[in-house]
Amino acid sequence: MGYREKEQAVIDAIYAAFSEQMDHTDQVVAGDIDTLLTQLFGESKKYGCLLDFGGGSRSFIEPFKKKIWNWSIIGVFMLRYTGEIKEVEDELREIIEILATLFEGDHTLDGKTPWVRIERIDQPEVTQMNDVPMYWLPFEIRVVEGPDF
C-alpha cells in the first residue's frame, strides 16, 4: 500500500471526525482546490479541508530495523467567517480540539500503517477569498509506512 491509499485513509478519517460540521465528502479533498472552493462558495458550505503532499523520506524509525517511508501530508482547514467573532473563535477552537485528537482512537488507519499522527497545528490566519472572510488553520500529518504494511 502506497502513499495514495494512506492519503485517502486520512481523508476518510478527517471527514468522519468532522461529520457534524460537514455534510458532503467534497469538503475534504487532496490537491483539488477547485472542488473545495465550489463547495465553499458555490454551495455556501462553512467548512472545508485541503490536503496536499508535503514530502516523504526513507529513514530509520524505531522499532523498525530497516529504512521505512515517512510521509508528510500538509493540510489547511478552512472556516468561513460568519456571525459573531466569539462564535467563530469557539468553532475554531472546536476544530483545533478535533484535529489534535484525530488519530487517538485509531493511530493505524484501520491497520493500513504502523502509525499516523498530527505532527503540528499552526496558528490560524485570517484571510479573504472572493471577498469572504475566512480562517485558515494549517496543520501537518505524519504517516509512517512500515515494512509489513
HELIX and SHEET records of a PDB file:
HELIX    1   1 TYR A    3  ALA A   17  1                                  15    
HELIX    2   2 THR A   25  GLN A   27  5                                   3    
HELIX    3   3 ILE A   33  LEU A   37  1                                   5    
HELIX    4   4 THR A   38  GLY A   42  3                                   5    
HELIX    5   5 ILE A   85  ALA A  100  1                                  16    
SHEET    1   A 5 VAL A  28  ALA A  30  0                                        
SHEET    2   A 5 TYR A  47  SER A  59  1                                        
SHEET    3   A 5 ILE A  68  ARG A  80 -1                                        
SHEET    4   A 5 VAL A 132  GLU A 145 -1                                        
SHEET    5   A 5 TRP A 115  ILE A 121 -1                                        
SHEET    1   B 5 VAL A  28  ALA A  30  0                                        
SHEET    2   B 5 TYR A  47  SER A  59  1                                        
SHEET    3   B 5 ILE A  68  ARG A  80 -1                                        
SHEET    4   B 5 VAL A 132  GLU A 145 -1                                        
SHEET    5   B 5 GLU A 125  MET A 129 -1                                        
END                                                                             
